Amino acid sequence: MDEPKTDGGSQPIALAQEPANPVLASIKQFVILLDKTAKSRRTYGATNSVAQKFLQQQFEILTDHLGHYSKLACSCNGPHRSPATRT
């Protein structure tokens, strides 16, 4: 089957896909919301309802993540090794 082409005949850019790793997807969701929270607090102030909503969502996502995975970390390239044990 032929690959889809653009009008110019080139290959289209692949759309961003969700990570296959559920831990990584959860961390990505938290980091995106962390960015939104920081921007809204900086723009509107900490007492603004939008900033407070983002902060509440951030708390809920972090609580849910820690309930499932117990830490906010992802070993994407294998287990972490201390510098002394690396070869």
QUICOR-V159386 format. One record per run of one state. SS is the DSSP state (H for helix, E for strand, C for the rest). FROM is the first residue (numbers start at 1). TO is the last residue. If there is no record, write none. Layout:
ss=<SS:SS>
from=<FROM:FROM>
to=<TO:TO>
//
This chain:
ss=<C:E:C:E:C:H:C:H:C:H:C>
from=<1:5:6:11:12:22:45:49:70:83:86>
to=<4:5:10:11:21:44:48:69:82:85:87>
//
